[in-house]
């Protein structure tokens, strides 16, 4: 199943307030910050010590690895940028 199809399927299964929707909120926050500050996926990966490939998959909501670890790194990155 393609990543976009999987993401679409996942989004139809989400319930408000679930872990999946909170992760989606993080993705949206990271995307907004990247757009506002013109930060590339490569630069984001360097700043969070996460590979560009994982960043790309995570942003497209189709990363099959340790999402909790990536979510935590991205939350920390967002919080550091807001200070």
N, C-alpha and C positions, 0 to 999 in steps of 0.2 A: 504494500500500500504506500502510495506517495506521501511525503511529509505533509503536504497541504491537505490531502484527503484525511490523513490521520488527525491533523489539527482540527479540521472541520468536524470530524466525528467526535473528537474529545470535547469540543466546545458545545456540541449539542447535548453531551452527557453531564456537563458541569452543573452544579447547583450553586446558588449564591452562597458565598462564605466558605466554600470548600478550599482545600489546599490547592487544587488546580486553579481556581479563580484567583487566589492570592498570588500564585506564581505568575499568572497572566498579568496581574497588576504590576508586578516587578518588571516583567518584560516591557510593558507599556511605558513605565517610568524610565527604564534604561533607554528605550528607543527615543523617547522625547528628549532626554538629556543628550544623547548622541546627535540628534538632529539640531538641537538648539546650539550646541557647542561645536558642531561639525567634527565629531569624533568618529573615526573609522572603526570597523570591527577589529582590524589589526591593532590599532592603538588601544582599544578597549581590552583586548586580549593581553597586551603587554602590561597594562596598568593593573589588571586583575590576576595575572599569571595563569591565564586560561588560554588555550590555543584558539587561534582564529576559527578553526573548523568547528570547535565546540561552541564558540560564541555564535557562529552562524546558525548552527542547528538549534541552539537554545533560543535565539531570537525568533526562529521560525517555529518554535514549539514542537520540534520533532527530535530532540536530543534523547537518546535512549540510555544514557549513562546516569551518573550520580547527580540528578537534578537538585537535590538538597544542597550539595556542595556548591554548585554553580549559583543557585538562588542566594545562598549565604554570601558568596563573594560579590555578587551584584548588589545585594542590599548594602554591604559594607562600602562598596564603591559609590553608590548613590549617597549614602550618609556622609561620607568623606567629602564629596563634592559640595554638599549643602552647608558645610561648616565654614 
